[in-house]
Amino acid sequence: MDLRKMYYFDATVKYQSFSRAAKALHISQPSLSNAIKSLEEEIDGPLIERTTKQFRLTELGQQFYERSKGLIAQFEVMETELKELAKGENLEIRLGMIESANYLFSQVIIAYQKLHPHNQITLIDTLYNQTVRQALLGLNVHGVITNQHIIDNEIKSELLYNEPYVVLIKKDHPFAKKEKITLADFAKESLIIGMPEFQTSAQILRVFEQENITPNIQYKIERFEMIKVLVEKGLGIAILPKNYVSQNLSDNLLTCTVHNENLNRNVYLCTMKDRTFPKSILTLFELIKKMG
């Protein structure tokens, strides 16, 4: 069976139209129609209903579509892997990464570039659970550094390190003189937090909920850097990952430990289980595993 015809059929289903699919494939509509008819002859059955104006698959067509999608995906993975293995070097390595791992990963890049100076590294923000999964399964990235524990039959999730959350304050804040800070101390403080849909924020809010404490959230900010700016301006305090705020901290800011055993997080390296990588990419993964 011709893989090209599978691609044509997949595009026809995707666009729900022979004309739109033909345009996307840069072929004529008669050529596309003939390819689908040829496919139906090979299978010995109709794939698309031709008795209605609305585009509709037959039961056989639906079954074929589900099976062919998997075969096309496998072929694309194989094609990508073989091209990378053939090149070995001069690769573009694409990694998804949480903002808070920036400093630690910069140390990895320094070490890696000494070993493989011809490889280019592209870093992409990955903030949502579904974004991580889609990026990996879609081959948009080789791996992802994330604080989300992805449980998926196709994805391998390896623990890199565990880190505590700390409270970020101005140096003149009353917390600076406290011997012991607990979550109860946050009740009357203006709290600056990341977006609730982010894993970091969701985890922090869950710990507050476990302690039956309602935090006084004044600002919800997407980027950690902006959170630091607002804290420095005296607009509130924030709870952030220790590895993120322990580096390049302004002279006006300091961090304090919060006494709560649940206020910490794991950070993982996620990759595709069955994907084959060149040695130069595996070397990068090994350096990442040592970064904690």
VEXDREN-2710 file (C-alpha; in Angstrom, 1 decimal):
% VEXDREN-2710
k/r/px/py/pz
1/MET/0.0/0.0/0.0
2/ASP/1.3/3.4/-1.0
3/LEU/2.2/5.7/1.9
4/ARG/1.6/8.7/-0.3
5/LYS/-2.0/7.7/-0.8
6/MET/-2.4/7.5/3.0
7/TYR/-1.1/11.0/3.3
8/TYR/-3.7/12.1/0.7
9/PHE/-6.5/10.4/2.5
10/ASP/-5.4/11.8/5.8
11/ALA/-5.4/15.3/4.4
12/THR/-8.8/14.8/2.8
13/VAL/-10.3/13.8/6.2
14/LYS/-8.5/16.7/7.9
15/TYR/-9.9/19.3/5.5
16/GLN/-13.3/17.6/5.0
17/SER/-13.1/18.5/1.4
18/PHE/-11.4/17.2/-1.8
19/SER/-10.8/20.7/-3.1
20/ARG/-9.3/22.1/0.1
21/ALA/-7.1/19.0/0.6
22/ALA/-5.9/19.2/-3.0
23/LYS/-4.9/22.9/-2.5
24/ALA/-3.1/22.1/0.8
25/LEU/-1.2/19.1/-0.9
26/HIS/-0.4/21.3/-4.0
27/ILE/-1.9/18.8/-6.4
28/SER/-5.0/18.9/-8.7
29/GLN/-8.4/17.8/-7.4
30/PRO/-8.7/15.1/-10.1
31/SER/-5.3/13.7/-9.1
32/LEU/-6.4/13.5/-5.4
33/SER/-9.7/11.9/-6.3
34/ASN/-8.0/9.3/-8.5
35/ALA/-5.5/8.5/-5.6
36/ILE/-8.4/8.0/-3.2
37/LYS/-10.3/5.8/-5.7
38/SER/-7.1/3.7/-6.2
39/LEU/-6.8/3.3/-2.5
40/GLU/-10.4/2.1/-2.3
41/GLU/-9.7/-0.4/-5.0
42/GLU/-6.7/-1.8/-3.1
43/ILE/-8.8/-2.1/0.1
44/ASP/-11.8/-3.4/-1.9
45/GLY/-14.3/-1.1/-0.3
46/PRO/-15.5/2.6/-0.1
47/LEU/-13.8/4.9/2.3
48/ILE/-15.9/8.1/1.8
49/GLU/-19.7/8.4/1.4
50/ARG/-20.4/9.8/-2.0
51/THR/-24.2/9.8/-1.8
52/THR/-24.5/12.9/0.4
53/LYS/-23.4/16.6/0.0
54/GLN/-21.8/16.5/3.5
55/PHE/-18.3/15.0/3.7
56/ARG/-18.6/11.7/5.6
57/LEU/-16.5/8.6/6.1
58/THR/-17.9/5.1/5.8
59/GLU/-17.3/2.7/8.7
60/LEU/-14.4/1.2/6.8
61/GLY/-13.1/4.7/6.1
62/GLN/-13.2/5.6/9.8
63/GLN/-11.3/2.4/10.7
64/PHE/-8.7/3.0/7.9
65/TYR/-8.3/6.7/9.1
66/GLU/-7.5/5.7/12.7
67/ARG/-5.0/3.0/11.6
68/SER/-3.3/5.1/8.9
69/LYS/-2.8/8.0/11.4
70/GLY/-0.7/5.8/13.5
71/LEU/1.3/4.5/10.6
72/ILE/1.9/8.1/9.3
73/ALA/3.0/9.2/12.8
74/GLN/5.4/6.2/13.0
75/PHE/6.9/7.0/9.6
76/GLU/7.4/10.7/10.5
77/VAL/9.2/9.7/13.7
78/MET/11.4/7.2/11.8
79/GLU/12.2/9.8/9.2
80/THR/13.1/12.4/11.8
81/GLU/15.3/9.9/13.7
82/LEU/17.1/8.7/10.7
83/LYS/17.9/12.2/9.5
84/GLU/19.3/13.2/12.9
85/LEU/21.3/10.0/13.2
86/ALA/22.8/10.5/9.8
87/LYS/23.8/14.1/10.6
88/GLY/25.1/13.3/14.1
89/GLU/26.3/16.9/14.6
90/ASN/25.2/20.2/13.3
91/LEU/21.8/19.5/14.8
92/GLU/19.1/21.9/16.1
93/ILE/18.2/20.4/19.5
94/ARG/14.8/21.7/20.7
95/LEU/14.0/21.6/24.4
96/GLY/10.9/22.7/26.2
97/MET/11.7/24.2/29.6
98/ILE/10.1/25.9/32.6
99/GLU/11.3/29.5/33.2
100/SER/12.5/28.6/36.7
101/ALA/15.2/26.1/35.4
102/ASN/16.9/28.8/33.3
103/TYR/19.9/29.3/35.6
104/LEU/20.7/25.7/36.2
105/PHE/20.3/24.9/32.5
106/SER/22.7/27.7/31.5
107/GLN/25.4/25.7/33.3
108/VAL/24.5/22.6/31.3
109/ILE/24.8/24.6/28.0
110/ILE/28.3/25.8/28.9
111/ALA/29.4/22.2/29.5
112/TYR/27.6/20.9/26.5
113/GLN/28.9/23.4/24.0
114/LYS/32.5/22.4/24.9
115/LEU/31.7/18.8/23.8
116/HIS/29.4/19.6/20.8
117/PRO/30.1/23.2/19.6
118/HIS/28.4/22.7/16.3
119/ASN/24.9/21.8/17.7
120/GLN/22.4/24.6/18.1
121/ILE/20.1/24.6/21.1
122/THR/16.6/26.1/20.9
123/LEU/14.6/26.6/24.1
124/ILE/10.8/26.8/24.2
125/ASP/8.5/27.7/27.0
126/THR/6.3/24.8/28.1
127/LEU/3.9/25.8/30.9
128/TYR/0.9/23.6/30.6
129/ASN/0.5/19.8/31.0
130/GLN/-1.1/19.4/27.6
131/THR/1.5/21.6/25.9
132/VAL/4.3/19.3/27.2
133/ARG/2.5/16.2/25.9
134/GLN/1.7/17.8/22.5
135/ALA/5.2/19.1/22.0
136/LEU/6.7/15.7/22.7
137/LEU/4.3/13.6/20.6
138/GLY/4.3/16.1/17.8
139/LEU/8.1/15.9/17.6
140/ASN/8.4/19.7/18.2
141/VAL/10.9/19.1/20.9
142/HIS/13.5/16.4/21.8
143/GLY/12.8/16.7/25.6
144/VAL/11.1/18.9/28.2
145/ILE/12.3/20.0/31.6
146/THR/9.1/20.4/33.6
147/ASN/7.7/20.3/37.1
148/GLN/4.7/18.3/35.8
149/HIS/4.8/14.6/36.5
150/ILE/3.6/13.4/33.1
151/ILE/2.0/9.9/33.3
152/ASP/1.7/8.6/29.7
153/ASN/2.4/5.3/28.0
154/GLU/4.4/7.1/25.3
155/ILE/6.4/9.5/27.6
156/LYS/9.3/8.8/29.9
157/SER/9.4/11.0/33.0
158/GLU/12.7/11.1/34.9
159/LEU/13.2/12.9/38.2
160/LEU/15.9/15.5/38.1
161/TYR/15.7/17.1/41.5
162/ASN/13.5/18.3/44.3
163/GLU/13.5/21.9/45.5
164/PRO/11.7/23.9/48.1
165/TYR/9.6/27.0/47.5
166/VAL/10.8/30.1/49.4
167/VAL/9.1/33.4/50.1
168/LEU/10.5/36.5/48.2
169/ILE/10.4/39.7/50.1
170/LYS/11.9/43.2/50.3
171/LYS/14.7/43.5/52.8
172/ASP/12.6/45.8/55.0
173/HIS/9.6/43.5/55.2
174/PRO/8.7/42.2/58.7
175/PHE/9.3/38.6/57.6
176/ALA/13.0/39.5/57.4
177/LYS/13.1/39.6/61.2
178/LYS/10.9/36.5/61.9
179/GLU/12.7/33.4/63.2
180/LYS/10.1/31.1/61.8
181/ILE/7.6/31.8/58.9
182/THR/4.6/29.6/58.4
183/LEU/1.7/29.7/55.9
184/ALA/-0.5/31.2/58.6
185/ASP/1.7/34.3/58.5
186/PHE/0.6/34.9/54.9
187/ALA/-3.1/35.5/55.7
188/LYS/-2.8/39.3/55.9
189/GLU/0.0/39.7/53.4
190/SER/-0.6/40.8/49.7
191/LEU/0.4/37.7/47.7
192/ILE/1.7/37.9/44.2
193/ILE/1.4/34.6/42.4
194/GLY/1.7/33.0/38.9
195/MET/-1.3/32.1/36.8
196/PRO/-3.5/29.6/38.7
197/GLU/-3.5/27.2/35.7
198/PHE/0.3/26.8/36.0
199/GLN/1.5/23.8/37.9
200/THR/3.7/25.9/40.2
201/SER/0.8/28.1/41.3
202/ALA/-1.7/25.2/41.5
203/GLN/0.7/23.4/43.8
204/ILE/1.2/26.4/46.1
205/LEU/-2.5/27.1/46.3
206/ARG/-3.1/23.4/47.1
207/VAL/-0.8/23.6/50.1
208/PHE/-2.7/26.7/51.4
209/GLU/-5.9/24.7/51.0
210/GLN/-4.5/21.8/52.9
211/GLU/-3.7/24.2/55.8
212/ASN/-7.2/25.7/55.6
213/ILE/-5.7/29.1/54.9
214/THR/-7.1/31.5/52.3
215/PRO/-4.2/33.6/50.8
216/ASN/-4.8/37.3/50.0
217/ILE/-3.9/37.2/46.3
218/GLN/-3.5/40.7/44.9
219/TYR/-1.8/39.9/41.6
220/LYS/-1.7/37.0/39.2
221/ILE/1.3/37.2/36.9
222/GLU/2.4/35.0/34.0
223/ARG/6.2/35.5/34.3
224/PHE/8.4/35.1/37.3
225/GLU/10.6/38.0/36.3
226/MET/7.6/40.3/36.5
227/ILE/6.7/38.9/39.9
228/LYS/10.2/39.8/41.2
229/VAL/9.7/43.4/39.9
230/LEU/6.4/43.8/41.7
231/VAL/7.9/42.5/45.0
232/GLU/10.8/44.9/44.6
233/LYS/8.3/47.7/44.2
234/GLY/6.7/46.8/47.5
235/LEU/3.4/45.6/46.0
236/GLY/3.4/42.3/47.8
237/ILE/5.4/39.1/48.5
238/ALA/5.7/35.9/46.5
239/ILE/6.4/32.2/46.9
240/LEU/8.8/31.0/44.2
241/PRO/11.1/28.0/43.5
242/LYS/14.4/28.4/45.4
243/ASN/16.6/27.6/42.4
244/TYR/15.0/30.4/40.5
245/VAL/15.3/33.2/43.0
246/SER/18.6/32.2/44.6
247/GLN/20.5/33.6/41.5
248/ASN/20.8/37.2/40.3
249/LEU/18.7/38.6/43.2
250/SER/18.5/42.3/43.6
251/ASP/20.2/43.9/46.6
252/ASN/16.7/45.1/47.7
253/LEU/15.3/41.6/47.9
254/LEU/15.9/38.5/50.0
255/THR/14.4/35.0/50.4
256/CYS/13.2/33.3/53.5
257/THR/12.4/29.7/54.3
258/VAL/8.7/28.8/54.9
259/HIS/8.3/26.0/57.4
260/ASN/6.0/23.6/55.6
261/GLU/7.0/20.1/54.5
262/ASN/4.7/20.1/51.5
263/LEU/6.0/23.4/50.1
264/ASN/8.4/21.9/47.6
265/ARG/8.3/20.4/44.1
266/ASN/9.9/17.9/41.8
267/VAL/11.4/18.8/38.4
268/TYR/11.5/16.1/35.6
269/LEU/13.1/15.5/32.2
270/CYS/10.4/14.1/29.9
271/THR/11.2/12.4/26.6
272/MET/9.5/10.0/24.2
273/LYS/9.9/6.4/25.3
274/ASP/10.4/4.9/21.9
275/ARG/12.3/7.6/20.1
276/THR/15.9/7.0/19.1
277/PHE/18.3/9.9/19.6
278/PRO/21.8/10.6/18.2
279/LYS/24.7/10.2/20.7
280/SER/25.1/14.0/20.9
281/ILE/21.5/14.5/22.1
282/LEU/21.9/11.6/24.6
283/THR/25.0/13.4/25.9
284/LEU/22.9/16.5/26.6
285/PHE/20.3/14.5/28.4
286/GLU/23.0/13.0/30.6
287/LEU/24.3/16.4/31.5
288/ILE/20.7/17.6/32.3
289/LYS/20.3/14.6/34.7
290/LYS/23.2/15.9/36.7
291/MET/22.0/19.5/36.9
292/GLY/20.1/19.0/40.2
END
